[in-house]
Amino acid sequence: MKNMCIAAPAQIVKIDREANVLYADFGGARQAAKMDLLPDVEIGEYVLIHAGYAIEKLSEEAAKESLEAWEELLEILEEEDKEMEKARIEAGLNQ
């Protein structure tokens, strides 16, 4: 399987216009992103971040829908990790 990067929704919490960088919150983690493509964003707005760049401004409604989908995906992945760990233990492969 090839590695894949996808855009993640986040809310802007800080802006450094001199450095052309915003800081956004994604599920409690702060992430810096360059503002080259979205120079007019403001604190409190939602953006999609991909490969270190804010690439699209989102409405609050679209951001919340996207964040809910992310939460569901993370829950599924966490459950799959637990199942894989259990299978490794049962197969005697977890050392």
Residue frames relative to the residue before (quaternion, step in Angstrom):
aa qw qx qy qz dx dy dz
M 1.0000 0.0000 0.0000 0.0000 0.00 0.00 0.00
K 0.3758 -0.7222 0.5366 0.2219 3.57 -0.90 0.90
N 0.5243 -0.5973 0.4947 0.3515 3.55 -1.21 0.53
M 0.0852 -0.7921 0.6040 0.0236 3.52 -1.07 0.77
C 0.2104 -0.7509 0.6130 0.1270 3.55 -1.03 0.81
I 0.0569 -0.7895 0.6103 0.0317 3.53 -0.98 0.81
A 0.5535 -0.6135 0.4503 0.3383 3.54 -1.19 0.56
A 0.1882 -0.7870 0.5825 0.0764 3.55 -0.99 0.90
P 0.3975 -0.7113 0.5232 0.2497 3.61 -0.96 0.84
A 0.0762 0.7919 -0.6009 0.0770 3.57 -1.02 0.79
Q 0.3900 -0.7062 0.5425 0.2342 3.56 -1.22 0.56
I 0.4476 -0.7021 0.4914 0.2555 3.56 -0.87 1.01
V 0.1079 -0.8138 0.5703 0.0294 3.58 -0.80 1.05
K 0.7935 0.0522 -0.0171 0.6060 3.59 1.21 -0.39
I 0.1021 -0.7835 0.6106 0.0537 3.57 -1.13 0.68
D 0.1035 -0.7472 0.6541 0.0559 3.55 -1.03 0.90
R 0.2155 -0.8279 0.5064 0.1081 3.57 0.04 1.32
E 0.5928 0.5682 -0.3738 0.4313 3.62 1.07 -0.60
A 0.7394 0.3746 -0.2053 0.5203 3.55 0.97 -0.88
N 0.3471 -0.7589 0.4712 0.2856 3.59 1.35 -0.21
V 0.5226 0.6081 -0.4006 0.4433 3.54 1.07 0.91
L 0.1528 -0.7469 0.6362 0.1183 3.53 -1.13 0.70
Y 0.2536 -0.7189 0.6232 0.1744 3.53 -1.31 0.41
A 0.0461 -0.8220 0.5664 -0.0367 3.53 -0.72 1.10
D 0.4023 -0.7033 0.5435 0.2193 3.52 -1.22 0.67
F 0.0033 0.7708 -0.6363 0.0316 3.53 -0.88 1.02
G 0.8378 -0.1763 0.0746 0.5114 3.55 -0.23 1.27
G 0.7494 -0.3838 0.2095 0.4972 3.56 1.03 0.75
A 0.6619 0.4448 -0.3050 0.5206 3.58 1.26 -0.15
R 0.3210 -0.7396 0.5582 0.1958 3.57 -0.97 0.86
Q 0.0633 -0.7874 0.6131 0.0003 3.50 -1.04 0.87
A 0.3214 -0.7215 0.5799 0.2000 3.57 -0.98 0.86
A 0.0147 0.7885 -0.6146 0.0180 3.55 -1.13 0.69
K 0.4733 -0.6573 0.5075 0.2938 3.53 -1.08 0.73
M 0.3530 -0.7650 0.5163 0.1536 3.54 -1.10 0.84
D 0.2545 0.8177 -0.4930 0.1531 3.62 1.20 0.26
L 0.7433 0.4083 -0.2191 0.4824 3.59 0.98 -0.84
L 0.7797 0.2177 -0.1077 0.5771 3.60 1.24 -0.43
P 0.0176 -0.8647 0.5019 0.0112 3.62 0.51 1.09
D 0.7296 0.4637 -0.2393 0.4421 3.62 1.15 -0.49
V 0.3670 0.7370 -0.5001 0.2686 3.62 1.12 0.44
E 0.2518 -0.7639 0.5805 0.1264 3.55 -1.29 0.46
I 0.6329 -0.5051 0.4206 0.4093 3.56 -1.28 0.41
G 0.7522 0.3539 -0.2948 0.4713 3.56 -1.00 0.92
E 0.6071 0.5451 -0.3628 0.4501 3.59 1.19 -0.38
Y 0.3967 -0.6939 0.5523 0.2368 3.53 -1.31 0.42
V 0.0366 -0.7871 0.6158 -0.0042 3.54 -1.09 0.81
L 0.3952 -0.6343 0.5899 0.3058 3.51 -1.35 0.26
I 0.1447 -0.7801 0.6052 0.0647 3.55 -0.94 0.93
H 0.0653 0.7819 -0.6133 0.0906 3.53 -0.90 1.03
A 0.8615 -0.0235 -0.0144 0.5069 3.56 -0.88 1.01
G 0.7383 -0.4498 0.2282 0.4478 3.56 0.99 0.87
Y 0.6788 0.4358 -0.2863 0.5171 3.58 1.29 0.18
A 0.3828 -0.6357 0.6089 0.2804 3.55 -1.18 0.65
I 0.1175 -0.8593 0.4974 0.0208 3.58 -0.42 1.21
E 0.8120 0.0495 -0.0073 0.5815 3.59 1.16 -0.44
K 0.3532 -0.6989 0.5788 0.2274 3.55 -1.08 0.77
L 0.1934 -0.7872 0.5792 0.0866 3.58 -0.99 0.89
S 0.4796 -0.5935 0.5435 0.3498 3.54 -1.23 0.49
E 0.6398 -0.5241 0.3794 0.4148 3.58 -1.18 0.42
E 0.6459 0.5298 -0.3189 0.4476 3.58 0.99 -0.84
A 0.6698 0.4881 -0.2976 0.4739 3.59 0.90 -0.92
A 0.6378 0.5283 -0.3248 0.4568 3.57 1.01 -0.80
K 0.6727 0.4944 -0.3072 0.4569 3.59 0.88 -0.89
E 0.6317 0.5160 -0.3345 0.4721 3.60 1.02 -0.75
S 0.6627 0.5041 -0.2967 0.4676 3.56 0.95 -0.88
L 0.6534 0.5109 -0.3097 0.4649 3.59 0.98 -0.85
E 0.6237 0.5234 -0.3392 0.4711 3.60 1.05 -0.72
A 0.6432 0.5124 -0.3204 0.4702 3.59 0.99 -0.81
W 0.6221 0.5300 -0.3299 0.4726 3.60 1.04 -0.79
E 0.6417 0.5262 -0.3259 0.4529 3.59 0.92 -0.91
E 0.6561 0.5086 -0.3089 0.4641 3.58 0.93 -0.91
L 0.6526 0.5155 -0.3108 0.4602 3.58 0.94 -0.89
L 0.6679 0.5016 -0.3041 0.4581 3.59 0.90 -0.90
E 0.6264 0.5244 -0.3367 0.4682 3.59 1.05 -0.71
I 0.6464 0.5138 -0.3142 0.4684 3.59 0.97 -0.87
L 0.6743 0.4944 -0.2973 0.4610 3.59 0.88 -0.92
E 0.6319 0.5244 -0.3304 0.4654 3.58 1.02 -0.76
E 0.6530 0.5045 -0.3103 0.4720 3.58 0.97 -0.85
E 0.6418 0.5147 -0.3223 0.4683 3.60 0.99 -0.78
D 0.6217 0.5341 -0.3368 0.4634 3.60 1.02 -0.76
K 0.6492 0.5135 -0.3141 0.4649 3.58 0.96 -0.87
E 0.6643 0.5019 -0.3033 0.4634 3.58 0.95 -0.88
M 0.6463 0.5097 -0.3193 0.4697 3.60 1.00 -0.78
E 0.6433 0.5154 -0.3196 0.4673 3.59 0.96 -0.83
K 0.6422 0.5161 -0.3173 0.4696 3.57 0.97 -0.85
A 0.6579 0.5067 -0.3065 0.4653 3.60 0.95 -0.87
R 0.6298 0.5275 -0.3320 0.4636 3.61 1.02 -0.77
I 0.6565 0.5090 -0.3086 0.4633 3.57 0.92 -0.92
E 0.6739 0.4991 -0.2947 0.4582 3.58 0.89 -0.96
A 0.7015 0.4435 -0.2615 0.4928 3.60 1.10 -0.67
G 0.4726 -0.6953 0.4240 0.3368 3.57 1.30 -0.05
L 0.4900 0.6841 -0.4131 0.3483 3.57 1.19 0.45
N 0.6165 0.5545 -0.3471 0.4381 3.59 1.21 -0.18
Q 0.1497 0.8101 -0.5503 0.1362 3.56 -0.16 1.25
